[in-house]
Structure formats: structure tokens, C-alpha cells
Amino acid sequence: MDRENSKIFSKTEKMKMLYEAKAEDVEFSAAEADGEDLEAQARSIEADKRQLHQILKKK
């Protein structure tokens, strides 16, 4: 990202971009979660971070 087009986004702006990019309707119940569910949730969080990084890189 070059300095001329770089912008520091607020946390709210970042979250809005992430939610707009995410098109999932997934329900999660911590009470019914097993190890695989928790692992999948952790992978999902990491994927969201990578996706947000890509969104910010394009802007």
C-alpha cells in the first residue's frame, strides 16, 4: 500500500468492511460445541483476519 492512498481505518470501519465481505448465516452454540467446532471457529477467525487484510490492501 502506498502512502498517498493509505488511510487508517477505525475499528468500526474495519468491522463494517468485514461484515460486508462475509456472506454467511451460521449459528454457533457454545454449549453444544465440541473440539472440532472450536477448531473450526478459530480457523474462521484467522480467515476473517486474512480477508480483512486483503480488503484493506485493496483500498
Buried (B, 14 or more C-beta within 10 A) or exposed (E): EEEEEEEEBEEEEEEEBBEEEBEEEEEEEEEEEEEEEEEBBEEBEEEBEEBBEEBBEEE
